[in-house]
Amino acid sequence: MVPGPQTSCQCFLLLPLLLLLLLLAAASPGQSRPSSVGFSLAGSWLLRNRDGSVALEARVPGCVHSALLQHGLIQDPYYRFNDLNYSWISLDNWIYSKEFRIPFDFSKVRKVNLIFEGVDTVAEVLLNNVTVGKTDNMFNRYTFDITKEIRELNTIKLLFQSAVSYAAQQSKAHAEYRIPPECPDPVQKGECHVNFIRKEQCSFSWDWGPSFPTQGIWKDVRIVSYDICHLDDFTFTPTYVSSAREWNLKIEAYFDVVSSKPLGGQVTVSIPGLQTHQIYDIELCPGQSMIPLLLNVNKNTTVETWWPNGHGNQTGYNMTVTFEVEGGYHIEKLTKVYFRTVELIEAPIAGSSGLSFYFKINGLPIFIKGSNWIPADSFQDRVTSDLLRLLLQSAVDANMNTLRVWGGGIYEQDAFYDICDELGLMIRRLKSHPSVIIWSGNNENEAALAENWFFVPPSKFQIYARDYVTLYVKNIREIVLAEDQTRPYVASSPTNGAESIAEGWISRKPHDTHFGDVHFYDYGSDCWNWRVFPKARFVSEYGYQSWPSFSTLEKVSSAEDWSYNSSFSLHRQHHKDGNTEMLDQADNHFKLPQNSDPLVMFKDTLYLTQVMQAQCIKTETEFYRRSQNEIVHGQGHTMGALYWQLNDIWQAPSWSSLEYGGKWKMLHYFAQHFFSPLLPIGFEDDDVFHIYGVSDLHVDYKMMLTVRVYQWSSLEPVCSRQTEYLVVKASQAAPLYKEPMVELLKRCGQCTRQSCVISFVLTAGGELSSPTNYHFLSSLKDAVGLEKAQITVFLVVVSLLAKYGGSQRQLCV
């Protein structure tokens, strides 16, 4: 979201003895037998630093910081100033080691592989004191052939090098020309040269996160042995063939064949829910082999398509793919397949120069609404599937249909995408998931070049432009399009799309509102003034900061930290002048807290920043939603609003609507309304009050609009007006109502701008209604008649027996 090159393109225990014995028994002669035997090395390892002064047990998957914390050798890394206090951990070089036995007769297999699903990041891998490989990319799976080194009793070691020192060495070795930015802004308190290492970029710090350049084995590590073949990868992509009016499924199976001769076999693909069953004869050639299969879905069955959240069901079908290979070897893959189409439409628009930029899902234009996802923790071993579900379910509960997975984080775990498939959240990555709708080569790099964020001399521009095209077009784009023809690819975000391509992939004006997507941040202007926002085709980042609640901060701070200008508050803010900007924005429309009790003052200030943020993003998002079907002065047709950002990586001020751990900020409650599938939106233009009706629904509705005016001092309306039935069109935003403000105030005779507020709601009898929306007639600090709310909350805890399993659940009412 901020300057800095980011490439995004973008607990498993040791097998129980019983299971291992079953696997070996299945390989007896005359029976179908597995093609490979494997076991995990996850679990307990020995961890020590390079000079041996620190030694302890460590869990794998995991990292050094987590191991030290689990043994009480450090405090919570997020506590107070520990991101600085514990920088020594990332600067040291650490060693992971483990002794293990091979629980089968490996002399009878032709190949034994050591497979790391994820190593963070730079390490030399030794087995029995022999180097079997090296790693330098956190995101790669590494497979090392250890057939010659494996014994019955083995010792494995990973000699890690500090990611910080490695990045510095790589930068120093690249002497021909500088690669900016060399270091983050000092306010971020981070490490330098992160763009020289293929590692989570934000682990060196960001403007919303700390610097924790971790080391460790962050995903599963296992040993796999086989004497004929092994299925390395398995992908599938559905395609709708409009000419034949049928769905087909492209399946690709990647094998490593160690047999000295070709192997014959059969593949059976079965989707019972679609009455589809097909058998293929195959031949596996020695070496690396890819088997492509094309499955035609039975045309006599109805395929229920997968829809994004709010537009239909997320229907999926169980699929079984069985490989029977010569020699009695058997491989079975069980998975779920979803059917949907996605198109990125860039086409001329009547009344406007430029091109559209919107998505069609299953042939239907979809207004993209949602947020941006960042890593949920600096320490990935703390990110459980339960936490992912909590955060993603919160996005769904706020009526979002899309998350933009930011390019400076990690390639999220499979559970993340599985949950998105299930919930109908659309995202960027992973070929076989319907939730992935577009690939993006990078975040903001085109804009950084075109707008010269890093002060590159004009004489050097072509060097960086060449590198940009080489990486994101000639390499990443070609690979992506060769692997997946079912989704669009953009080289950057933001981008001018087709116009950027026409200009040689780097547009002169990458934030042009007539093309592609834009990012927009303006902390100085009044966020209640909708005229400051761009009437763009698609807005993929925008936002305002707020602080998390006191209950979240309290866990990582002490009493001396609890003031807005404390050292802790300044340390935690990684966006330059961010704390001041929040108060300046709040001061436009709210009275700033004043209290003689410093703790009450602090809590009130935290709360006010959340009120400010929520109202700012509400105003901006509603502007984008009501702009989807209109062109004004050649601009408009906005078809996407993704605010920055959904979640937090730690407890600190940021742009998020969910605090670290998942607690909702006020913004998230607001989002539940401003992303509602049916919404009336009010605004003023030249002293005329307008209401638009915005609908994401698939059918037209006849609805009544009720407009009420209240005094701040009363819950009874001063006046009310209800329209005749209006037609709220499906998938559109259209004007429904307008009234000069002078006439409205005159009609409600007891009102002034300072004493009254407007509310409005759409209803269709008892069948359907929108949330009640509102429009302020003045700044709230100027409101007349407001009284201090007298609110009492009763909390009743009821113990219930669960319907299944008999466990107790606590229900709060």
Number of C-alpha atoms within 10 A of each C-alpha: 22 12 18 22 21 24 25 20 22 21 13 15 13 14 15 9 10 9 10 17 13 10 16 16 12 14 18 10 10 9 13 16 20 20 21 22 20 20 18 16 24 20 18 15 19 16 25 18 18 15 11 10 7 12 16 15 17 24 21 24 23 25 23 25 24 21 19 21 13 15 12 10 12 15 15 17 22 17 16 23 15 15 19 15 11 16 16 10 18 21 17 17 20 24 23 26 19 16 15 12 11 14 15 15 10 18 12 10 16 15 22 23 18 22 19 20 17 20 29 27 28 25 26 17 20 18 21 15 12 13 15 17 17 18 19 19 18 24 18 16 15 18 17 15 17 21 16 9 15 19 17 12 11 15 16 19 22 24 17 25 22 21 30 20 17 19 21 19 13 15 20 13 9 11 9 7 10 12 16 17 17 17 16 20 18 11 17 22 21 25 24 19 24 31 23 20 20 19 26 26 23 25 24 26 25 24 24 24 28 27 21 23 27 27 29 28 25 23 22 21 23 17 19 18 24 22 17 22 26 21 18 12 11 15 14 18 21 23 18 17 10 8 6 8 9 17 18 18 17 14 18 16 16 17 20 20 22 19 16 10 12 14 17 14 18 15 18 15 20 19 18 12 13 18 13 17 17 14 14 13 12 17 14 22 20 17 15 14 17 17 14 14 16 15 19 16 21 16 15 10 12 12 19 16 17 24 25 24 22 18 17 13 15 22 18 19 16 14 19 17 19 17 22 21 24 15 16 15 18 19 17 15 12 11 11 14 20 21 23 24 19 20 18 18 14 17 13 12 16 10 13 16 12 22 22 25 24 22 22 15 18 16 11 14 17 18 22 23 25 28 26 21 23 24 23 23 17 24 21 19 17 12 15 15 14 10 15 20 17 14 23 23 17 21 26 19 14 19 21 28 27 29 27 25 23 24 26 23 21 20 21 17 14 12 14 16 23 15 17 28 24 17 22 24 29 27 23 25 22 19 19 18 24 31 30 22 26 21 25 27 24 23 27 24 24 28 24 18 21 16 16 13 14 14 12 15 8 8 7 10 14 10 10 15 16 10 12 18 18 13 15 22 20 12 12 20 21 13 12 19 14 9 10 16 12 18 17 17 23 23 28 27 27 26 29 33 25 18 22 21 15 11 11 11 22 25 22 17 16 27 24 19 22 25 27 28 28 26 24 17 13 12 14 10 13 17 24 20 13 19 12 13 18 21 25 28 29 29 26 25 22 23 24 26 25 29 26 28 23 17 10 17 21 15 13 18 18 12 8 10 19 21 19 18 13 12 14 18 18 19 16 25 21 24 21 14 11 19 21 12 16 24 17 17 21 24 17 17 18 18 13 17 15 12 11 7 8 13 17 15 18 20 17 17 23 21 19 23 24 24 18 26 26 23 18 22 22 19 20 23 26 21 21 24 27 26 24 23 15 17 16 11 9 16 21 25 26 29 25 26 29 24 28 28 26 26 27 25 20 24 26 27 28 28 25 31 31 23 26 20 19 18 18 18 21 22 25 21 16 19 24 18 19 26 22 20 18 24 27 29 26 24 21 17 12 7 11 14 18 18 22 22 25 29 25 20 16 14 10 13 17 14 20 20 23 16 21 19 23 20 24 18 13 12 8 11 17 17 18 15 11 13 13 11 14 16 14 24 18 15 21 21 23 21 15 18 16 16 14 15 18 13 12 16 17 12 14 18 11 13 19 17 17 18 19 26 21 18 18 23 22 26 19 15 10 6 7 11 16 20 17 16 17 18 18 16 18 16 15 15 15 15 21 16 13 15 9 6 6 5 5 6 5 7 8 10 11 12 11 12 12 11 8 6 7 9 9 12 12 12 10 10 8
